Amino acid sequence: MTDETEKAAERSQDGRQDRLKLALRENLKRRKVQARERAAMADPSQNDDGSLNEGAAGKTGN
């Protein structure tokens, strides 16, 4: 009888580990996508033609 309960406990542990691994992978993928989106949104704002550097360049030419 203990063999059956040990096997059942081992199977449930294996299943739990598999679920945790899968959840961790999905979370990592989601975080990578979010980081890429944030980086893509931040880059164009720094390199726009209408940036703050335009005003400074106009003042130094005077």
C-alpha positions as CSV (number, residue, x, y, z in Angstrom):
1,M,0.0,0.0,0.0
2,T,2.8,2.4,0.7
3,D,4.2,1.8,-2.7
4,E,1.0,3.0,-4.3
5,T,0.9,6.2,-2.2
6,E,4.5,6.9,-2.9
7,K,4.0,6.5,-6.6
8,A,1.0,8.7,-6.5
9,A,2.8,11.4,-4.6
10,E,5.8,11.2,-7.0
11,R,3.5,11.6,-10.0
12,S,1.8,14.6,-8.4
13,Q,5.2,16.1,-7.7
14,D,6.3,15.5,-11.3
15,G,3.1,17.1,-12.6
16,R,3.6,20.1,-10.3
17,Q,7.1,20.5,-11.4
18,D,6.1,20.4,-15.1
19,R,3.3,23.0,-14.5
20,L,5.7,25.3,-12.7
21,K,8.3,25.0,-15.5
22,L,5.7,25.8,-18.1
23,A,4.4,28.7,-16.1
24,L,7.9,30.1,-15.6
25,R,8.6,29.8,-19.4
26,E,5.4,31.6,-20.3
27,N,6.1,34.3,-17.7
28,L,9.6,34.9,-19.1
29,K,8.2,35.1,-22.7
30,R,5.6,37.6,-21.6
31,R,8.2,39.8,-19.8
32,K,10.5,39.7,-22.8
33,V,7.7,40.9,-25.1
34,Q,6.9,43.7,-22.6
35,A,10.5,44.8,-22.4
36,R,10.8,44.9,-26.2
37,E,7.6,46.9,-26.5
38,R,8.8,49.4,-23.9
39,A,12.2,49.7,-25.6
40,A,10.5,50.3,-29.0
41,M,8.3,53.0,-27.5
42,A,11.2,54.7,-25.8
43,D,13.6,54.8,-28.8
44,P,11.5,56.9,-31.2
45,S,10.8,59.6,-28.6
46,Q,14.5,60.2,-28.1
47,N,15.3,60.4,-31.8
48,D,12.4,62.6,-33.0
49,D,13.1,65.6,-35.1
50,G,11.1,67.8,-32.7
51,S,13.2,66.9,-29.7
52,L,14.5,69.3,-27.1
53,N,17.8,69.5,-28.8
54,E,16.3,71.6,-31.6
55,G,15.5,74.5,-29.3
56,A,19.0,74.4,-27.8
57,A,20.6,74.4,-31.3
58,G,18.6,77.5,-32.2
59,K,19.8,79.4,-29.1
60,T,23.4,78.6,-29.7
61,G,23.3,79.9,-33.2
62,N,22.3,83.4,-32.0
